[in-house]
Amino acid sequence: MTNTNYPSATNTPQSQPPKSRGNKNLVIGLLAAGLLGTWGYLLWDKNKSGEKLEISQTQATSYMSQRDSIRMMYDEAEIRLDSITGSNNSLQGDKSALQKEIDAKKAEIKKILNDKNATQAQLAKARTMIAELNTQISGLEAEVTRLTGENQELNVANTTLTQEKTDLETNIQTISTEKADLEKTVDVASTFSASNIQVVPVDEKKSGKEKSTTTAKRVDKLVVSFDVENRIAKSGAADMYLIVTAPDGKVISENGNVLNTRADGDKSFTAKIPVNYEQGTRKPVQFPIHQEGFQTGNYKIEIYHNGFKIGEGVRSLKKGGLFG
């Protein structure tokens, strides 16, 4: 057997390097695995965060959509309410209990909608209150419709009453005019007529005896007599007016004696003679006219009643001699 000086393979230092390389590869593998795991975790976490963000955004969008939907519902309800109260004068005055309740509900709904931090429960409450508000508005609309119908009926009735009132006033006016015309007719018709007019110049003797004369210087008075009658005039007092005009054209009259005639204007009169008349009879009237010294010439006698001239006569007085 031959002996050599070379060491065996198992005992030489050259067998160590392969073992060291294996450990290094193991470490690298572990590090790579750890890195891959970290990346995987980060990727998973990122995906999770994205999902959460997406969910949050979806929830926010849903929340905003719900709030906008509720606000739109409220706006529509408010428009309905304004259209009712704005066009109905009876709802613009003193507020009813229903309107006060509606106003309170509106205020609470607005408070929720204006709260940026309002919860889902509060928004749900607002939605419920809007539904109740719409129900109340529907009731209010029905009431307004009923009142409008009643108002139209009242307007028709009022128009009818107004027309009836106008017709009545027209009838009253017509009746009043007819009454006035009738009264005027009766008034004119009730004017007396005078007949059998006589004027007697009288000479009064110292002995008391009276004698008719036509001599002017002997006449002491003119005795005017006539008869009056009217079939329409009622029994009672009536005033006759006597106007005596002297030959010089002047009326024998006291100052202030003025008669308003219907055809001849204002005229001075000589005497007002009251007559107590009995309906349906002929009443004789006599009245003396006194004057200091009668003139020669014609004395005109006019008789008036109710503003109308109802008779006249003339008596002539002469300078000397007798006449008539």
Order of alpha helices (4+ residues) and beta strands (2+ residues): alpha-alpha-alpha-beta-beta-beta-beta-beta-beta-beta-beta-beta-beta
